[in-house]
Amino acid sequence: MTDIWVLNDDGSEIVRARDIAAASLGYDGNVTVRLSGGDGEVVLVAGGRARDDGQRSEGFHRELIRVIAELSDAAGTFLVRATRDETRGWQWVADPL
């Protein structure tokens, strides 16, 4: 069984991927997820970028969902987080726990 968690970029909050009902990319570069359940809480998982921080792709929120979907067939527990690589720019990274 796979268990996937998404860590926000400052490390202060972790959400279970199976509780994510929607993901969105704001005009300011913020990636938020809406959680399923009664209150539909919105959680910021990748904050807005600074000028020198590099631009996130227009599909960065879709890339999060793609990573989660790809991991769903793997065995184990994973932590997914946004990170910036100097050569490849912003990307989602999955680390086994």
Secondary structure as GFF3:
##gff-version 3
##sequence-region A 1 97
A	DSSP	beta_strand	2	7	.	.	.	ID=ss1
A	DSSP	beta_strand	14	16	.	.	.	ID=ss2
A	DSSP	three_ten_helix	17	19	.	.	.	ID=ss3
A	DSSP	beta_strand	20	25	.	.	.	ID=ss4
A	DSSP	beta_strand	31	35	.	.	.	ID=ss5
A	DSSP	beta_strand	42	46	.	.	.	ID=ss6
A	DSSP	three_ten_helix	51	53	.	.	.	ID=ss7
A	DSSP	alpha_helix	60	71	.	.	.	ID=ss8
A	DSSP	beta_strand	76	85	.	.	.	ID=ss9
A	DSSP	beta_strand	89	96	.	.	.	ID=ss10
###
